[in-house]
Amino acid sequence: MRPSKTLIFIGLFAAISMQAAAQTVPAPLQAALFKKILSFDKTLAGKSDIEVVVIGGAADIISALNGVGIKAKAGSAAEGDVVYVAAGATPPKAATAKAGILSVSGSSAFAENGQVSVAIGIEDGKPKIFINMNQLKAERHEFSADLLKLAKVIK
């Protein structure tokens, strides 16, 4: 029995949609953007040696962050100034809120769903900053209005 053209089209469309959904901003660009984003964090202002702890084993983002001068390492949510949640990892929403640690990710879905405060994703084929204000407030961080103007703000 041969599959119908409709089933083939649906399968192809699903595969293309999954590939588009999985599209992420490359680690070096994420690192450069996060370095700039962190400079707008009023809570971290004046802190010269910000440490980012990466959850989820993303060696590429650790290398990229270190490459732009941000100290980054693999670890847990209870340490560091910022927690980067890699795609596929479980965001430690309660732990970052309790500890006042800023949570970030390269997965915009995490910010859109309130799992992290800040994410860099793709919107209309271009990198976009996503900021979840509820999680940002829970983590006791605040960004300048200049950054909020550039981001997609989720309330």
C-alpha positions as CSV (number, residue, x, y, z in Angstrom):
1,M,0.0,0.0,0.0
2,R,1.4,3.4,-1.0
3,P,1.1,6.4,1.3
4,S,-1.1,9.1,0.0
5,K,0.3,12.5,-1.1
6,T,-1.5,14.1,1.8
7,L,0.2,11.8,4.4
8,I,3.6,12.5,2.7
9,F,2.9,16.3,2.9
10,I,1.9,16.1,6.5
11,G,5.0,14.1,7.4
12,L,7.2,16.6,5.5
13,F,5.5,19.6,7.1
14,A,5.9,18.1,10.6
15,A,9.6,17.4,10.0
16,I,10.2,21.0,8.8
17,S,8.2,22.4,11.7
18,M,10.2,20.4,14.2
19,Q,13.5,21.5,12.6
20,A,12.3,25.2,12.8
21,A,11.2,24.8,16.4
22,A,14.6,23.3,17.3
23,Q,16.5,26.2,15.7
24,T,18.6,28.1,18.3
25,V,20.9,31.0,18.3
26,P,24.6,29.8,18.0
27,A,26.5,29.7,21.3
28,P,29.0,32.4,20.4
29,L,26.2,34.9,19.5
30,Q,24.3,33.9,22.7
31,A,27.4,34.5,24.8
32,A,27.9,38.0,23.2
33,L,24.3,38.8,23.7
34,F,24.2,37.6,27.3
35,K,27.3,39.6,28.1
36,K,25.5,42.7,27.0
37,I,22.2,41.7,28.7
38,L,24.0,41.2,32.0
39,S,25.3,44.8,31.8
40,F,21.7,46.0,32.0
41,D,20.9,44.0,35.2
42,K,20.7,46.6,38.0
43,T,21.0,43.8,40.6
44,L,24.4,42.7,39.2
45,A,25.6,46.3,38.6
46,G,29.1,46.9,39.8
47,K,29.9,43.2,40.2
48,S,33.1,42.7,38.3
49,D,33.4,38.9,38.2
50,I,30.0,37.4,37.3
51,E,29.9,33.6,37.4
52,V,27.6,31.7,35.2
53,V,26.8,28.1,36.1
54,V,25.5,26.0,33.2
55,I,23.0,23.2,33.8
56,G,22.6,20.6,31.2
57,G,26.1,19.9,30.0
58,A,26.3,22.4,27.2
59,A,30.1,22.6,26.7
60,D,29.6,24.9,23.7
61,I,28.0,27.6,25.7
62,I,30.5,27.3,28.5
63,S,33.3,27.7,26.0
64,A,31.5,30.6,24.3
65,L,30.8,32.4,27.6
66,N,34.4,32.0,28.7
67,G,35.5,33.3,25.3
68,V,33.7,36.6,25.9
69,G,35.2,37.0,29.3
70,I,32.3,35.6,31.5
71,K,33.4,33.0,34.0
72,A,31.3,29.9,33.2
73,K,31.3,26.3,34.4
74,A,29.0,23.3,34.7
75,G,27.3,23.0,38.1
76,S,24.0,23.3,40.0
77,A,21.4,26.0,40.4
78,A,22.5,26.8,44.0
79,E,25.7,28.4,43.0
80,G,26.9,31.3,40.9
81,D,25.4,34.7,40.0
82,V,23.6,33.4,36.9
83,V,22.3,30.0,35.9
84,Y,22.2,29.1,32.2
85,V,19.7,26.3,31.5
86,A,20.5,24.3,28.4
87,A,17.8,22.9,26.2
88,G,16.7,19.6,27.6
89,A,17.6,20.4,31.2
90,T,15.0,21.0,33.9
91,P,14.9,24.7,34.8
92,P,15.5,25.1,38.6
93,K,12.8,27.8,38.9
94,A,12.2,27.5,42.6
95,A,15.9,27.3,43.5
96,T,16.9,30.4,41.5
97,A,14.0,32.4,43.0
98,K,14.9,31.3,46.5
99,A,18.6,32.1,46.0
100,G,18.1,35.3,44.0
101,I,20.1,33.9,41.1
102,L,19.2,35.1,37.6
103,S,18.2,32.3,35.2
104,V,18.9,32.5,31.5
105,S,18.6,30.1,28.5
106,G,19.1,29.7,24.8
107,S,15.6,28.3,24.7
108,S,12.9,31.0,24.3
109,A,10.2,28.5,25.4
110,F,11.7,28.5,28.9
111,A,11.1,32.2,29.2
112,E,7.7,32.1,27.5
113,N,6.6,29.4,30.0
114,G,8.0,31.3,33.0
115,Q,10.8,28.7,33.7
116,V,13.6,31.2,33.3
117,S,13.9,35.0,33.5
118,V,15.7,35.7,30.2
119,A,16.2,33.7,27.0
120,I,17.6,34.3,23.6
121,G,15.5,32.7,20.8
122,I,14.6,33.1,17.2
123,E,11.6,35.1,16.1
124,D,10.9,35.9,12.5
125,G,14.2,34.3,11.6
126,K,16.2,36.7,13.8
127,P,17.7,36.5,17.3
128,K,15.3,37.9,19.9
129,I,15.6,38.6,23.7
130,F,12.7,37.2,25.8
131,I,12.2,38.4,29.3
132,N,9.7,36.9,31.7
133,M,8.9,39.6,34.2
134,N,7.3,37.3,36.8
135,Q,10.3,35.1,37.1
136,L,12.6,38.1,37.0
137,K,10.8,39.6,39.9
138,A,10.8,36.2,41.8
139,E,14.6,36.1,41.3
140,R,14.8,39.7,42.6
141,H,16.5,41.1,39.5
142,E,15.7,44.2,37.6
143,F,16.7,45.3,34.1
144,S,17.0,48.9,32.8
145,A,14.2,50.2,30.6
146,D,16.6,50.4,27.7
147,L,16.9,46.6,27.6
148,L,13.1,46.1,28.1
149,K,12.4,48.2,25.0
150,L,14.5,45.8,22.9
151,A,13.0,42.6,24.3
152,K,9.8,40.6,24.0
153,V,8.5,41.1,27.5
154,I,6.3,38.4,28.9
155,K,4.1,39.3,31.9
